[in-house]
Amino acid sequence: MLTRTSDVILKTPDQIECSRAAAQLAADVLTMIGPHVKPGVTTEHLDRLCHAYIVDVLKVVPANVGYHGYPKTILTSVNDVVCHGIPRPDQVLKDGDIVNIDVAVIKDGWFGDTSRMYYVGKPGKAARRLCEVTYDAMWAGIRTVRPGARLGDVGHAIQQVAEGAGYSVVRSYGGHGIGTVYHEDLHVLHFGRPGTGVTLVPGMVFTIEPMINAGKHATRTLADGWTVVTVDRSLSAQWEHMVAVTPSGFDVLTLAPGETAA
């Protein structure tokens, strides 16, 4: 059975394996879609490909469809879109664009959730550097995860990498607990002070998914109620992994084939 510490649900080793099974399928979707991310393709087309792969090949449930009214399978956040971009038939990817694709699936009642950045054609140096630094920042946060560490340690590590490169960390959105519920209790900020926040204990499973802006951290939501953009229209990047706290450290559940702990 699931156990709790305060409002945070702790998973047994067997339950973490259930999370891993769902997480690996979500990662598989992102690997599948990679070759299709290219100039001239619409984000709607990418969404249709992912939906068919999830339902017909993996035979699991696309978790985003209908979630709080969300209409699509994946989230496609292009250039200055921070998060929650809705795939559209009129949004054609162009050479030099960067796009975050975020996907979640449900397998046997367990949620898997992950995202990564893609280059459309050949990105500019500034866009490539932002994506690379954001990836490094995510891993800096992951590497702090261990029993006895605090969530403030995770956020501080991410913030140090991002701000050290001249970027800003989005304040309005963060990671979350995940298991048999998509967004469980546990809010993971990607900035913070060391030694503050919730203490990590074995059995916690949550996402680390920093959103890093090339300009200022302020964001606004568009009229569709979902799409979040940078106020200054600067580029934004995001990477997301699901992480379990183990007795000795951390276990990344959403690693793609060939990806190792950075």
NORBEL-V416548 format. One record per pair of residues at least 24 apart in sequence whose C-alpha atoms are under 7 Angstrom apart, sorted by the first residue. I is the first residue (numbers start at 1). GAP is how many residues later the second one is. Records with the same first field share a line. If there is no record, write none. Layout:
I = GAP, GAP
This chain:
7 = 178
8 = 177, 178
9 = 195
10 = 193, 194
11 = 192, 193
12 = 191
18 = 92
19 = 91, 92, 93, 160
20 = 233
22 = 83, 84, 85, 88, 89, 90
23 = 89, 90, 230, 231
24 = 229, 230
26 = 77, 78, 79, 86, 87, 88
27 = 87, 227, 228, 229
28 = 228
37 = 83
38 = 55, 82, 83
39 = 54, 55, 56, 81, 82
40 = 52, 53, 54
41 = 51, 52
42 = 46, 47, 48, 49, 50, 51
43 = 33, 44, 45, 46, 48, 49
44 = 43, 44, 45
47 = 26, 27, 40
60 = 45, 46, 47
61 = 44, 45, 46
62 = 42, 43, 44
63 = 41, 42, 43
64 = 40
74 = 27, 28, 29
75 = 26, 27, 28
76 = 24, 25, 26
77 = 24
79 = 156, 157
80 = 149, 150, 153, 154, 155, 156
81 = 146, 147, 148, 149, 155
82 = 129, 146, 147, 148, 154, 155
83 = 144, 145
84 = 142, 143, 144
85 = 141, 142, 143
86 = 141
93 = 27
94 = 26
95 = 25, 26, 27
96 = 24, 25, 26, 27, 28
97 = 26
100 = 137, 138
109 = 71
110 = 69, 70
111 = 67, 68, 69, 70, 71
113 = 129
114 = 126, 127, 128, 140
115 = 124, 125
116 = 122, 123, 124
117 = 120, 121, 122
130 = 84, 107
131 = 106
133 = 29
134 = 28, 78, 103, 104, 105
135 = 104
137 = 24, 25
138 = 70, 71, 72, 101
139 = 123
145 = 100, 104, 105
146 = 54, 99, 100, 102, 103, 104
147 = 53, 54, 55, 98, 100, 102
148 = 51, 52, 53
149 = 50, 51
150 = 45, 46, 47, 48, 49, 50
151 = 37, 45, 46, 47, 48
152 = 40, 41, 42, 43, 44, 45
153 = 40, 41, 42
154 = 36
155 = 34, 35, 36, 37
156 = 35, 36, 37, 38
158 = 32, 33
159 = 31, 32
162 = 50
167 = 45, 46, 47, 48
168 = 44, 45, 46, 47, 48, 49
169 = 42, 43, 44, 48
170 = 41, 42, 43, 47, 48
171 = 46
174 = 35, 36
175 = 31, 32, 33, 34
176 = 30, 31
177 = 28, 29, 30
178 = 27, 28
201 = 44
202 = 43, 44, 45
203 = 41, 42, 43
204 = 40, 41
205 = 37, 38, 39, 40
206 = 36, 37, 38
207 = 33, 34, 35, 36
208 = 32, 33, 34
209 = 29, 30, 31, 32
210 = 28, 29
211 = 25, 26, 27
212 = 24, 25, 26
213 = 24
